[in-house]
Amino acid sequence: MSGVVALPSADYVICGGGTAGPVLAIRLSEIPSVSVAVLEAGIDHFDDLNVLAPGLLTALYGNPDYDWIFFSTPQPHMNDRIMGHSRGKQLGGSSAINYLAYTYAAQWDIDNWGSLGNAGWSWDELAPYYAKSEILTVPGSQAATDLDTSYLKPQIHGMSGPIHNGFPDEYEDGLALAGYTLLANLNLHNNTRSYSATAYLNPIKSRPNFKVYTNAPITKVNLDTHNPVPVASGASFSINRTEYSINELSGGSFGSPHILELSGVGDKSLLSPLGMYTVVDNANVGENLQDHVYMPLGYEVVPGIFILDDLANETIFNAAYDQYVANHTSYLTLVALGGAFLSAPQVLSNVTEQATFVQEINTTVCQNPGSTDLTQEQFKLILQDFLAGKEITQHMNFASGTNPESANDTTKIFVSPNPGNFFTLLGVLEHPFSRGTVHINSSGPSAYSVIDPHYLEHPVDIKILSKIALHIQNTLVQTKPLSDLRVGNVTVLQPVYNKLTEENVEDEIRRLLQSEYHPAGTCAMLPRERGGVVDERFNVYGVQGLRVVDASIFRLQPRASLQTLVCAIAGQAADFIKQDSVKIGPHGHRSSHRPHGPPAQSQSSPGAWSGSVYLL
């Protein structure tokens, strides 16, 4: 391998060009006098039809050109099954491969973050950054009627941001029958996916103070320990087997703890046996992993209704593909997601059942012996919202069959293993109680971390999921007009599923549980003594000039798709960074942004230019 090559330094080095990285890049490079570099392990698929055409998204899962293809450890509470985890391997990260759902976190989700000890965090503080990130295409009157978009309040949405969202022009009546049709990250001018790379990076590629390095996997952040507080002094990465270093992390919920631990920031008792020097001993790194999980149920659909399973027919698919290539119309513009957030009183059948179940959950949460004081603090907030009638689940639909028995093979999970047309309803657990971990088990940077989500470890999770699944079967699919679309008066299940009963529902959940691929929380923004890795302004505890900006900083899993919230927090983080670089200049003096040019090296300038920030 070649020797280390020093690249031109940058004031801000963003280690990871995933969902958050491009947001940081566009906001920080607005200042002409500073330089910004983005390091991304994947490549740029900005013109790739598999990414851009919504109906082709399932081709991305399990494909190493687009997907990191992570796996969990065997999960003892779900029959030792291994869960595959798709994460985007390209500029734009997982925003380039997700199901395009665009939902906000609830106001109380963000307010709860502040309640856990993060000064200045509330819905009111974050809401402007949601609006700044999006451009809503308001549906026309006919679409609004057909899709029942009465819930949509355009006044709270952004109208001039980078990420487009709206409703597909091509839709079927049946797609709106499971609640409301979800907003999707769609650019309706050309019916393509709108995601972080195309929305944020494409418009700024010509900026002279901005540079993107692709195929550049990060090996570690270099920490200078000559000072009382270690200083982030460079990032090491490789391109085509040549090692580079650059002076300036957004790695995601799996990637950020991985890079921190490789850099010597983590639990000393974990790092030392791997022969690694611990720069900052913080056992919170890689802990607090949370994920949205769901129980699916699939039903056969009556003839005459288009379902995405129809695209398995080669003739239908080829016609749709050719039409999309020609004019960006056809069924390949469909996302086909609907959903509704429901509270416990909406899921449970009567007042007596509600009272009994609430008491059972309350007792289980308070008496669970596996909980710590820190997790109990989180659990009390979740329970408080549960008792107040806040949403506990999102019922969603896929206009296709699924294969949940193949959770360990993401190439199969969204493809029905059975002939016929099927429609799948998902019961999503929005606020899980189980907490997992992500840790390295090798000092080699290319070795994947060990991902152990501890699915269903907390007994409350399966209790709530059981009620959610039974509600889907016994109430939701029995209700018109949804019931009219099902074969045999809603009695014909896709063959992989069994009819649920009070006696078998937990066994069925353990057999079929699936992840929404929403990992969060592994570098939590909390006071350090309460489980934190970063402070309320994204700074890594114990290191100067290093921040983490991605879903790993979430303290509690929100009621939402993660992409929208990640874009919002990244916008807020960019403002924090700008504010802090004005307050403190080189050697600790107050300063404005310094002239463009390479930052001072920390070896010769102990204070280091404060704007020289490494962003995971």
N, C-alpha and C positions, 0 to 999 in steps of 0.2 A: 504494500500500500504506500502511496506517496506520503511525503511529509505534510504537516499541517500548513494550509495556505490561509493567510490572513486576508479577508475581504475588506473592502471599505466599510468603516464603522458607521453605525446609525444611532441616532438619538433614541429611537424606539425600535426594539426588535420583538416582533410578535411571533412566538414559537408555536405555530399551528395556525393554518389558514382555514379553519373549520367554520362553524357558524358565527362565533364571536369575533374571530380574527379580522375578517373583512370590515366589520363595523368599526373596530378600533382603527384600522388602517385609514378608512376614509375620513374619520373624524380627526385623527391626529395629523394627517398629512394636509389638512386644511391650512395649517400654519406653514407658509413657504420657507421659513427660516429653520425648520427642523427636518431631519431625514427619518424615513420610516422603512423598515424591511419586514417582510413576511416570509417565514420559513414554513414550507408545507411538505410533508412526506409524500403526498400523492401528487397527481398531475392535475391539469386544468381541463375539465370536460365541458367547457363553456358551449361548444357547438355539437355536443354528442346527443343524438336523438334519444338514446336510452334514458338520459337524464332529463331532457327537455320535454318529451312527450309523456304526459301524466299516465296514460294507460299502459306504458311500458315499464313502470317502476318495479314490478316484481322481477324483472330480468336483472335487476341490480343486486338483489339479495343473494349472498353466498358467492358472488362473482368477484374474484380477487382483483379485478381491474377497478372495482368501485367500492369494495367492502373489505374492512379489516378482518372480518369473520372471527370475532371473539367467541369464546365459550366459557360458561360457568363451570365450576366444579360440580360433581354429582350432588344433587340436592336431597338430603335425607327425608325432608318433609313432603316431597313430591315423588316418592318411589325411586329415589336415586337417579332421577332423570337429569340429563345435562341440557342446559338452555343455551342455544345459540344466540349470539348478540350481534346484530348488524350495526356497524358504525361506518360512516362515510369516509372513504379513502381518496380524497380529492379536495381541491379548493372548494370551499363551501361546506365541507364535512358532511354531517348527517342531514343538513338542510337540503342536500342534493339527492338524497335517496329516501327521504321519509314519505309518509302518505299525504303530505301537503295540507294537513288539517291546521287551521288557523284559529286558535282559541286563546283568550286571555286567562291569566290567573284570576282567581277571585280576590276581591279587595281584602278580605280577612286573611287570605294566604300571605300577602305581603305585609300587612299589619302585624301578623304573628311573627314574622322575621324580626321586626323591631322589638317585639315583646321579649324576645330571647336575648336581648342585650346588644343590639346593633343600633347605635345612635343614628338618627336621621333616616332610618328606613321605614317607609310607610307607603301605602297606595298613592297618596297624594303626591309624594315625592317622585314616584316611579312612573305614574300615568303619562306625563308628557313625553317620556322616552318611548313608550308604546306607540303613541301617536306619531312621533317623529320617524319611526321605523317603517311606516306602512303608507300605502296609497290604496284606498278602498275604491273599488268600482261598484257604485250603487246599482243594484239590479233594476231593470226596467219594470214597468207595472205588470206585464204579463208574467215575467219570471217571478216577481215578488208574490203574485197570487198563487202560481203553480207550486212554488217551493215554500210557501208560507213563511216569509221572512219578517213577520211582524215583530219578532224579537230583536231584530237588528236596529241599533241606534247609531246612525251615521255620525251624529254629532260628537261621539266619544272616540271616533276613529280618525286616523290621519288621512289626509287627502293629497299629500305631496311628498311622501317618503319614498325610499328605494324599493321596499318589498311590495309587490302587487298582491292584492287579494280580492277575491270576488267569487261568483258562482259560475260554474261551467255553462257555456251557451247551449251545449247539447246535454239535455237531461231527460230523464224519464219520470213519469208521475210516481212510480214506485220508490224512487230514491229518496223521497221526502217523508216517507211514512213512519219512520222510527224516531219521531221527535221533530227536529229541525235539520235541514241540510246545512252542513258545516261550511263556513267560509274556507276557501282553499287558496294556497299560494299560487295563484294563476295570473299570468299576464294575458288578459283577455284580448289584447291587440293582436297577439299571434298564437294564443292558446298554448303557451309553454309554461313550464315550471318557473316560478320566480323564487330564486334562492340566494343565499348570501353572496356567493361569488359573482353571479351575473348582476345582482342588484347593487352591490357595494363596490366591487373591484373593477368591473368593466369600465365604469365611467371615469376611473382615476388612473388607468394604466399609463397615460401619457404624462402624468405629473412628474417633473424632474426630480422631486425629492422622495420618490416612492419606488421601491423595488420588490419584486416577488421572486423567491427561489422555490421552484417545485422539485419533486424527487429529492427532497432534502430532509431526511429523517433526523430529528434531534437526538443526540446521544446523551447530553447533559447540559445543565447550566453551570458555567464555571464560577466558583465562589472564591473570592480573595479573602483569606482569613488573617491578613496582616493587621487588620483593624479590630478594635474591640467588638464591633458588630460586623459580621461577614457582609461583603459587598458583592452583588452580582456583577461580574466583570466580563462575561462573554458567554456565548452559546456555541457549543460544538455540534457539528452536523456533517453529513457526508453526501456527496453527489458523485455518482459513478465511481465509487470506491476511493475517491479522494476526500480526505478529511479537511474541513474548513472550520474556521472560527470567525465569529463576528461579534462585535461589541453592541449587546443588549441581553411570559409563557401563556395560551389558549388551547390546551391539549384535550379538553373534555374530561368527563367524569372517570374514564379509565386512563386517559393519557396523562393528565396533570399529576396525579399522585405517583404515577410511574416515573415521570421525569424528576419530580422532587426527590423521590427516594434514590434514584440514580445519581442525583447531585449531592447527596448527603444530608437531605432534610427529611427526617422521619424518625421512626422508633429505633433507638440505638440497639435494643435487644433483637430487632429484626435485621438491622444492617450489619452489625458486627460479625455474626456468623457467616455472612456472605463475603467477608474480607473487606468491607467498605468502611471508610472513615466517616464518622458522623459529625457533620458541621453544626447542625441544629437538631437537638434531640426533641422531637415532638411526636408523641405516640398517636396524635389525632390524625395524622396524614394517612389517607386511605381507609379511614373508618367512616361510619355513618352512611354507607351506601343504601340508597332507597330506589325503588323502581315501581312504576305502574305495571300491574299484572291484571290479566282478565281471564274470565271463564267464557269460552265460546259455545254457542249452540247453533247448529245449522239445520235448515229446513229446505225441503224440495219446493220449487216454485212452479206454479201452474204454467202450461204452455202459453206462448205468445208474448211474454214479457222478456225484454232483453236483459240478460245478466252477463257479467264479464266472463263467466265460464264459456259463453258462446265464442269468445275469441280463441278458444282452444281448437275450434274448427278452422282448418288451414285456409279454406276459401274465404270465410268471413274475416279472418285476421288479415290476409293479404289485401283484401279490398279496403279494409280500414286503414292499413298501413300506407297503401298507395295514395289513398285520399288525403291522409294527413301530410304526407310528403309533398303532395301537390298544392294543398291550400290550407293546411293546419286546421282541418275540420275532421270529423268522423268520431267514432266511439273512443279513439285513443285520446281524446281531450277529456274524457271522464275521469273523475276521481272516485265518485260513487261512495261517499261517506255521509252518513247522517248520524245524529246523536241527540241525546238529551241528558242533562245533569239532574239527578234525583236525590232527594233527601231520604233519611230513614223512614219518616212517616209516609212518604210516597211509595217506598218499596215494601213496607210491611202492610199486611192485609187489614188489620183492625187495631183499635186502641188497646185492647188487651195484649195482643202480640207485641205491640210497640212497647208497652210498659215492661213486659217480661224481658224482652230483648235488650232494652236500654239498661235495665238493672244487671243483666248478665254481662254485658260489655263493660259497664262501669266496674263491676267486681273483678272481672278478669284483668282489666288494665291496672287497677290499683294493687292487685295481689300477685301479679306475674313475677316470679322470683328471678327471672333472667334480666330484669330491667335494672339500670343504674339510675342514680340520682339525675344524671344529665338526660338520659332518654325519658325518664319520667316527666321532666320539665316539658319536653316536646309532646309527650303523650297527653299531658293535661290540656294542652292547647287543642290538639286534635279532638279529644273527648269533649271539650267545651263547645266546639263547633258542632260536633255530632249531636249533643244534647240540645243545642239551639236550633236544630233543624236545618243546618247547612248541608250542602251536597256531600254524599258519601260515595256516589258512583256516577259514572257516565255510561249510559247504554248507547252503544254505537252499532252501526251496521256496515257490513261489507256486501256489495252486490256480487258476491261470488262465494264459492265454497272454500274451505280451508282444510288444512291437514295438521291439527294440533298434536297428533301423536309423533310428528316429525319435528318437534321443537328444537332438536339438536341439529337439524339440517335446514338452514334458512332458504335453500333453493327449493324446498318442497312445502314450506309452511303455508304459503299463500296460493297453493295450487291444489284443487280438489283431487283426491285420489280416486274418486268415483265418477263414472259417467253420469251425465245429467246436469240440470241447472239447479244451483243451490244459492241460498241467501243466508248469511251468517250474522247473528247478533252477538255482541260482546258485552259482558258485564264487567266493567273496569273498576278496580279498587283504586280510588283517587288518593287516599291518604293511608298508605300502608304503615303498620306498626313494626314490622320486621326490619332489622338493620343488618347490612352486610359489610363486606370488606373488599378492598382491592390492594394487593401488595405484590412487590417484586419477589421472586425467589431465586434470582440470579443477578450477578453484577453485569451481565452482558446486556447491552441496550436493545438488541433485537429480540430478546426473549420476552414473550408476553407475560404480563402480570397475572397472578392468580386471582380470578374473580369469583367470589363466594357471596352471592346475594342473600343467603339465609332465607330463601323464599318460604313463607308460611311458618317460619320458626315461632313467631309470636302467635299464640292461639286465637287472638282476636281476628286476624286476617282471614282465616278460613271460615270463621263464624259469620263475618260480614259477607264474604263472597258467596256463602251458601244461600243466604237470604236474597242476594242479588240474582243469582242463577235461577232460583225458584220463581222469583218475580218475573223474569223473562219468560220462562216456560208457562207459568200458570196464569199470568195476567197480560203481559205485553203482546205476545203472539196470538192471544185469544181475542184481541180487540180489533174491531173493524176500523178501517178497511184493510189493515195488515193481514188479518186472518183470511180474507178473501183471496189473497195471493198465494196461499200455501196449499199444497196437494193434500187431499184427504182430511180436510178440516183441521189442518195443523197437526196431523198425526204422523206424517212421513218425515222422519229425520234423515239427514245425511248419514250414511251407514256407520261412520266413525263414532256417532253419539248414541247414548242410551237415554231413555226417559228417566228424568230425575225424580227422586222421592226424598223424603226427610231422612230415610235410612241410608241411601247410597250417595247423596249429593257430595259429601266430603270426599269419598273415594273417587268420584268422577272428577272433582276439581284437582285432586292430586295427580290424576292420570292425564288431564288435558290442559292444565294451567299453562298460559302463554304470557310472554313479556310484551309490553308495548315498546320496548327498546328505549326507555326513558330513564337511564341511570343518572343519579344526581347525588350530591351531598358529600363527596369523598374528600373535599378540601374546604370544609364548612366555614362560612363566614359567621364566626361566633367569638366571644371572648376566649382567649386561649385556655383559661382554666375551666371553661365550660364546653370544651370539645373543639375549639377553633383552630384553623390553619391560617386563615387570613382575617384581617381586621375589617372594619366597616367601609374602608376605602380600598379593599382588595389587596393590601400589602401583606406579603408572607411574613408571619411572625419570625423575628430573629434574623432577617436578611434585609439589607438595604438595596433598593432598586429592583425588586422582584415582586410581581403581582400575578395573581391567578384570576382570569376572567372567563368563566364558562359555567356550565351547569353544575360543576363540582362544588361551587361555593354555596349552592342552595342549602339552607339549614333544614327546611322542611319541604317535602315534595309538594308542589302546587297542584291545584285543580286545573290542569291545562296541558296543551302540547308544549314541549320545552322550547322549541325554536323561537317562538314569539317572545318568551320571557328572556331567553339568552340575548336576543337582539336588543331588547330594552335595557338589560343591565349593562351590556357592552357600551351602549350609548352613554349611560350614566358614568361608567368607569372612565370613558374617554374624557368626560368633563372633569372628573376628579384628577386625572393625570395632568390635564392642562392647568387646572388650578394650582396643583402642588408644584409644578415646574415653574410657575410664576413666583410662588412664595419663597422657594429656596433654590438658590443658584449654586454655582461651584463653590466649594469650601464652606457651604452653609450660609452664604450671603443672600440677601433678598435680591431677586433678579427678574428680568423679563426673559423671554425665550432668547437664547444666545444665537449668534449668527450661525448659518449653516456651515457644517464642517464636522470632522471626526471628533467624537467626545474624548475628553481626557481619559487616559488609562488610569485605572484605580491604583496601580502600583506606584505611580509618580504623583498622583493627586488623590490622597486618601479620602477626601470628601466625595469625589466623583461627581460628575455632572448629574444633578438629580433627575433631569429629564431622560437620562440614559436608563431606560426602564425595560426590563425583560417581562414579557407577558405570556403566561401559559394559557 
